[in-house]
Amino acid sequence: MQIGPTGKTTLDIPEGLYRRVKAKGALLGKHVREVTIELYRRWLAEHRPAATEQWLEDWIRLGQEALGNVSGGPTASGILARDRRNLERG
C-alpha cells in the first residue's frame, strides 16, 4: 500500500483489542497500520456532512426569501449617509 507523506502518532490500544486486530489482520494479510488507515478513511466517509450542496442551496433560497420580503425602504448605506448629513448640518 502506497501512502505518501504521513503524520505519525502513538496510540494506546487496549492489549486484548490490539491482539485481536493484529491476529485478524494477519489472517487477511494486512498490517495493523493498514487496518487503522482503512478504518480512518471509512469513518471520515461515513461522517462527512450530508449533502453539502443541498445545504448551500437551502441557505441561498432562505436568503432570497428573506430579501423578497424586504420593503422598498432606504438601505443601510442610505440611512448612514442621511445621518451623516444631519450631523454635519448640526
C-alpha positions, 0 to 999 in steps of 0.5 A: 500500500502506497501512502505518501507523506504521513503524520505519525502518532502513538496510540494506546490500544487496549492489549486484548483489542490490539491482539485481536486486530493484529491476529485478524489482520494477519489472517487477511494479510494486512498490517495493523497500520493498514487496518487503522488507515482503512478504518480512518478513511471509512469513518471520515466517509461515513461522517462527512456532512450530508449533502453539502450542496443541498445545504448551500442551496437551502441557505441561498433560497432562505436568503432570497426569501428573506430579501423578497420580503424586504420593503422598498425602504432606504438601505443601510448605506442610505440611512448612514449617509442621511445621518451623516448629513444631519450631523454635519448640518448640526 
